Amino acid sequence: MDRSLAAALLDALPMPALLIGPTERVLAANIAAGRLFGWDGAGRHYITALRQPVLLDAVEQVFRDGEVRQSRYLAQAGNRDATWRVQVAPVETGDGRAVLLAFEDITAVEEAGQIRRDFVANVSHELRTPLTALLGFVETLRGPAKDDPVARERFLGIMEREAGRMAQLVADLLSLSRVEEEERVRPMTSVDLRALAESVAAAFEPQAKTAGVRLVLTLAEAVPPVPGDPDQLRQVLNNLVENALKYGSRGGVVEIALTGPAPEPALRTEGLRLSVRDEGDGIPAHHIPRLTERFYRVDSHRSREVGGTGLGLAIVKHIVNRHRGRLRVESEEGVGTVFTLVLPVG
């Protein structure tokens, strides 16, 4: 087969592809393959060109029996791993059998599968703990504690708390599902963030007093409304304030602040900033990039003690994305944490 013709045909393909000639050397590779491998490859023996044993075995078998096979090729795409499905097919030429390799990027499919597996494993783990506790206490109440009213009341209180954890987890899962479904739908209602902040603060005032925390409002005057979903933005602020009260220090301050409008380069327009600041222990820097992952917790034990499901900030992230906004997190250990919601005005 003419090498220039083979190269021209492969260059017409949108995916990486290369042709190994009857002499077992690379006859041609297209531009996409050159980017994938970092070399032209023409003239090299396929063993030195491809190197990965699973793919080499597939090529060898196709040379031997002429049957189409599929294999995998693992590579680096920037700073992450990439997975390619490789179609290895025979091409009969006048000089003998050649082998065509076509590479399909399935990294997104693999990552989606891993996310689903992780999600099922996390949900199972989160439900198994309270269910085990409930079953154990039911057995105890039917046995040793059957006639002990003090123990019965204590166990029933624990059972109520564990059942509440499961109910909250299910509610958060349903909320996350709804938010993800609506993420690409732009909200059209106008929302007054100042009124929203005042309403949320009033609702959390009793909880703040119980936690020994002073709830402070610092709100700019005459801020314009933002396009948004009022229920979802209330949910975001509820989650942030609730977290600040749970993890802030007793006797400290939780501040809800609203500033703007001001130019926001990240939004390429003017925006408002709605922030929630606490005076808690702070978050170590290496945890901050992962805070919005599902079920990710900085302190798993403490989070479960205060009733956290590990889904609140994941819900916040999806709502912020739907509103074309940005979520900023600043934290200093021993000083506190600030969560800032940046929303476009127009």
N, C-alpha and C positions, 0 to 999 in steps of 0.2 A: 504494500500500500504506500502511496506517495505521502511522505511526511508532511509536506506543506498543505496538502488537501486534508489530511487528518487533523492537523492543527486548526485549519479554518473551520472544519465541521465542529470541533470541540469548542472553539471560541463562541460559536452560536448558541451554546447551551448556557442557561442561567446558573446552573449549579457546577461545583467543581467536578471535573472529569479528566481522566487520563486514559491513554490507550497503550497497552503493553503489547509489543509486536511479537511475532513468532520466535524471535531470538531471545525472548524474555527480558528485553530491554525496553524502557519507556520510549515509545515512538513519538508521542505528543501529549502535552498537557495544556489545558486552557488557562486563561488568565486567572480565573477563580481558583483553580487548583494551585497555581503559583502563589497566590495570596495565602491559601490554607497551609501549604507546606513550606513556604518561604524559599522556594527554589523553582527553577524551570524544570529540571528533572530529565529533560530529553537526553537519551543516550545512556542513562544509568540503568544498571540491572535493578529489577523491581524489588529485590530483597534489600538492597542498600537504600532504595528510594522510600519504601513504605515502612519497613522495620517492625511493625507491630505483628506478633506471631499469629493472632487470630485471623487477621486480614491476609497475611502471607499464605496461611493454610488454605483459605478460600480460593485465592488466585491459583495456587498449585493444583487444587482439585479441579477447577474449571479448565485449566490447561490439559489435565489428564482425561476428563470424561466429557467435557463440553456441556455440562449442566449449569443452568443459572443458579447462583447462590447469593445469599445476603450475609453481610458481615457488619461489624461495627468498627469505627475508628474514633479514638479519643484524642482530643487536641486541646490547646489553650486558646481561648478567645479573649484577649486582653488579660484581665486578672481573674478570670473564671474558667472553669472546665467546660468544654463543649463536647457533645456527643453527635457523631454522624452515622447515619445508616448508609451502608455501602452496597449498591447493586453491582454484583460481579457477573458479567455476562460474556459468553464467547462471541467472537466475530470471525467468521470464516473469510479468509482472503486468499488471493492466488498464491501467496507465499506460505500459507499454512494458517494455523489458528492463532488469532490474537485475542486479547482479553480487554474489555472495556469496563472501567470502574467509574460509577457515578455516585456522588456523595450528597446525601440529603441531611440537612441540619435538623436534628430532632431534640435539641437541647431543651426547648420550651416544653415539649411533650414530656420529656423525662423529669423536668423540674415540677411540672404540674402533677405528675404521678407521685413524686416524692412528697409534695405538699399535701396531697390527699392522704397518703399513708401516715404522715406525721400528724395530720389533723385527727384522723380516726384514733391513733394511738393516744394523743393528748386527751381527747374527749373521754376515751375509755378509762384512762388513768384518773381524770378528774371526777368521774362518776363512781369509780370503783371504791375510792376512799370513803365517801359518806355512806355508800350502800353497805360496805363492810361494817361500818360503825352501827348503822341502823339494825342490821341483822344480828349483830352481837348483842345489842341492848335489848332487842325483842326476846332473844333467847334467855337473857339474864332475867328480864321481867317475868317471863313464864316459869322460871326456875328459882334460883336462890333469892331473888328480890321480890318474889310474888307477894309476900306478906310484910314487906318493909316499906312503909309509906314515904319515909325520908329518901331512901334510895330511889324509889319509884319517881318521885318528883324531880330528883336530880337527873335521872336518866331520861325522863321525858323532855326536860329542858334541852339536854344535849341532842336528843333525837329531833326536836323542833329546829334547832340551829342547823343540823346537818341536812334536814329536808329543805330548809330555806336556802342552803348553799346550792343544792341541786336545782331548785326552782329558779334561782338567780342565774345559774349556768345556762339552763335551757332558754330563759328569757334573753340572755346576751347572745346566745347562738342564733336565735330567731332574728334578733335585731341586726346582727352582723350580716345574716343572709339577705335581709331586706335592703340594707344599706349597699351591699355589693351589687344587688340587682339594679338599683337606681343610680349607681355611681356615674354612668354616662349620660344621665338625664339632667339637663341644666335646670336648677330651681328658678322660678320666675317671680315668686312673691317678694315684696320688700320687707326687710326686717330692721326694726329699731334696736340696735345693739345696746344702747343705753338703758332702754326700758327692760330689755331682756336681762341685763346684768342686775338691775335693781330687783326684778322679780325672783331671780335665782337666789340672790343674797337673802331676801326675805324668807324664802322657803328653807334655806339652810341655817338660819339664825338659831333655832332651837338645838340643832345638832352641834353647831359651833359652841354654844354655851355648855352643852354636855361634855364636849371634848376639851373644854377649858381654853378655847382659841378665840381670839378677837377677829371678827370678820370686818374688813375695811373696804370701802368703795372709793376708788379714785377715777372719776369719769369725766372726760372732756365734755364741755358744753357744745351744743349745736352741732352734733356730728350727723352726717347724712345717713340715710338708710342704705343697707346693702342688699343686693339680690340674694335671696336664700330661702331655705326651708326652715320656718321658725321652730318646728318641732325638733328637727335634727340639730340645729344650732343650740337649742336649749339642752338637748342630750349631751352635746359636746361640753358645754359649760358645766352641766351637772356632773359629768364624769371628772372633769378637771378639779372642780371645787371639792367634790367628795374625796378624791385622792389626796388633795392638799390637807383636808381635815383629818383624814386617816393617818397620814404619814408626817404631818407637821408636828412640831414640838408643843407640848402642853404649856399654856401660858404665852404662846407665841402669837403671831399675826398671820392671817391669810388675807392677801390683798387681791381684789379684782380691779384691774385697771383697764381703761379704754382711752386710746389716743388716736389722733388723726383728724382729718385725712392728711396724708403725706405721700410723696412719690415713693413707690416701692419698686426698685429695679427688678426684683425677682418676678414681680407680677406684670411689669411693663405698663403700669398704670398707677393711679393713686389707690391707696388702701388704708384700712383701719387696722389697728392692732388691739386685740383683746387678750389680756394676759391674766394668769392666775399665779401668784407667788406665795410660797410657804417658807417657813423658817425651820424646816426639818433637818434631818441628817444629811441631805444631799444625795446625789447619785454619782457613783464612780464613773469617770469619763468613758471607760470601755463598755459600759452598759448602754449608754445613751443611743448609739445607732440602732440597737435592737429593741428599743422600748415598745415600738408599735407592732412587733411580731405577735402573732396569736399565741397565747399562753406563756409568753415570756415574762418572767418575774425577776426583779433584782434580788429580792429576799423572799423565797418561796414560803418559808415557814411563817413569816410575819404577814405576808399577803393573805394566806389562808386563814390566819387568826382573825384578821379584820374583815374577812368575807369577800376578798377579791377573787375574781374568776380568771384574771389574766387576759381578758378580751376587751376591756374598756378602751385602752389606747389604740387597739386595732380598729375598733369602731370609729374612734375619733379620726384616725388617719383617713379612712374611706370617706367620711363625711366631709372632711377638709378638701379632699381631692375632688369630690363632686362640686364643691363651691369654688373650684379653681384657686384655692388658697394655699397657704403654706403653714406648717406647724414647726415652730422653733422651740428647742429645749436648751436651757442654760442651767447649769447646776454646779455648785461648789460644795464639797464635802464639809459638813459642820456649819454651813451657812444657810443653805436652802436651795430651792429649785424654782425656776420660772418656766411655765409653759405659755407660749405666745401663739395666738392664732392670728394670721395675717390674711385679711379678706379684701378682695377688690371692691371698690365703690361702684364701678360701672360694669 
